Amino acid sequence: MIDFVPFEAEAHLDWIGLTDALIAGHKMPKAEISDSFLYRGDDTLLLRSAWIDGLGIAVKAATVYPNNHEQGLPAVNGGVSLYADRNGLLEALVDFHLVTKWKTAGDSLLSARKLARPDSRNILIVGAGTVGASMISAYRAAFPDAQFTVWNRTTARAEEMAAEIEGLAVATDLPEAIAKADILCSATMSTDPVIKGEWLQPGQHLDLIGAYRPDMREVDDTALTRARLFVDSRETTVHHIGEIKDPIARGVISEKDIVASFYEPDAYCRLTNEEITIAKNGGGAHLDLMTSRYILEAWRQAQ
């Protein structure tokens, strides 16, 4: 019997439970991952696949139709197929948007649990989009006493977000807001650095989510050289994402400057209260697999 897991399964999910599942998943044999693309004009089909021995197989299909807004439809759609580890049979179809939301936010929450100071209380969200809103929910699970502020290039959008989320303040001066933050989360589509290293303060932790293409950057070179650098996966970040690929190509940093990935848990930690830490969220099909498995088990237990 194949399970169909809808977005409504979110009511049965827990952010700390997800990050614990991600920790457990990274203790298993390293994932085999593959991405493939098909194009038709402006439209794209992305297939992301992962196989973890003992956890099974996930194939995440994403369709990107940029002109869908003309029909009042979302631009990105898809689904996640889960296959049993023992016999390869199709086990479940999981809502694409549910997996993407929880995988993306859970990835950065895990970094914050490991790298941010436990006494962090002021959290700044840079970028008033869907991911930023998800991160507020995720951070609240690990930092329940935190106060949240959002900054956006368009202040009106930040104010709309603040009207939708209780307790969210709006910042208009980014350097000033950064100076007050213990945790910074950047989730923008910027191709030019939004956050400058000269604005950073000792003891801060930065979660970088937005840049996913080779031409994207959210922080400048100074920020990278001032911080200890971490990535969720070396395979999905170093040679693919501009945040890491570009400064390595120019000799600003080297691959050796990346302290650890989630597959190196003992090294993925803060050493002092004064150091600045940066974690780059690059994603990957293996995280989709771990997240989908967590969602499926939570759904089954709720039935």
SULSULRA-V12397 format. One record per residue. PHI is phi in radians with two decimals (999 if undefined). Layout:
BEGIN
phi
PHI
PHI
END
This chain:
BEGIN
phi
999
-1.66
-1.48
-1.94
-1.83
-1.48
-1.06
-1.08
-1.11
-0.97
-1.08
-1.84
-1.79
-2.45
-1.12
-1.18
-1.05
-1.13
-1.13
-1.12
-1.17
-1.16
-1.08
-1.11
-1.11
-1.39
-1.56
-1.47
-0.93
-1.06
-1.24
-1.62
-2.26
-2.65
-2.14
-2.44
-2.29
-2.24
-2.27
-2.50
1.06
-1.45
-1.58
-2.38
-2.01
-1.96
-1.98
-2.03
-2.16
-2.54
-2.34
-2.09
-1.04
1.77
-2.03
1.84
-2.22
-2.24
-2.16
-1.85
-1.78
-2.17
-1.80
-2.07
-2.04
-1.04
-1.57
-1.08
-1.07
-1.17
-1.80
1.26
-2.01
-1.14
-1.31
-2.03
-2.47
2.76
-2.85
-2.11
-1.80
-1.91
-2.06
-1.17
-1.19
-1.28
-2.36
1.31
-1.30
-1.16
-1.72
-2.75
-2.02
-1.96
-0.92
-1.03
-1.19
-1.15
-1.09
-1.10
-1.05
-1.30
-1.12
-1.13
-1.24
-1.11
-0.99
-1.27
-1.11
-1.07
-1.06
-1.15
-1.06
-1.55
-1.97
-1.29
-1.10
-1.02
-1.59
-1.04
-2.24
-1.95
-2.10
-1.88
-1.79
-1.81
1.97
-1.70
-1.81
-1.09
-1.14
-1.03
-1.14
-1.11
-1.16
-1.09
-1.05
-1.16
-1.06
-1.08
-1.22
-1.73
-2.25
-1.11
-1.69
-1.28
-1.86
-2.05
-2.31
-2.14
-2.15
-2.49
-0.96
-1.72
-1.04
-1.05
-1.18
-1.09
-1.18
-1.10
-1.13
-1.13
-1.24
-1.58
-2.09
-1.11
1.44
-1.63
-1.68
-1.96
-1.84
-1.94
-1.94
-1.14
-0.99
-1.16
-1.15
-1.11
-1.06
-1.58
-1.52
-1.61
-2.18
-2.03
-2.18
-1.89
-2.36
-2.11
-1.87
-1.31
-1.74
-2.09
-0.93
-1.62
-1.86
-1.77
-1.04
-1.19
-1.51
-1.30
-2.05
-0.96
1.55
-1.39
-2.14
-2.06
-1.81
-1.84
-2.04
-1.17
-1.20
-2.28
-1.90
-1.10
-1.71
-1.86
-2.50
-1.96
-2.18
-1.55
-1.08
-1.06
-1.07
-1.14
-1.38
-1.48
-1.94
-1.51
-1.80
-2.35
-2.35
-1.22
-2.58
-1.11
-1.16
-1.73
-2.10
-1.00
-1.87
-2.23
-1.97
-1.01
-0.97
-1.91
-1.07
-1.11
-1.16
-1.18
-1.08
-1.62
1.38
-1.22
-2.31
-2.22
-1.04
-1.17
-1.34
-1.41
-1.16
-2.90
-2.04
-1.10
-1.41
-2.18
-1.10
-1.17
-1.61
-1.50
-2.78
-1.47
-1.72
-2.43
-1.30
-1.66
-1.23
-1.71
-2.09
-2.22
-2.06
-1.67
-1.52
-1.82
1.25
2.39
-1.11
-1.12
-1.27
-1.08
-1.13
-1.06
-1.19
-1.10
-1.10
-1.06
-1.10
-1.07
-1.15
-1.12
-1.14
-1.13
-1.16
-1.45
-1.39
END
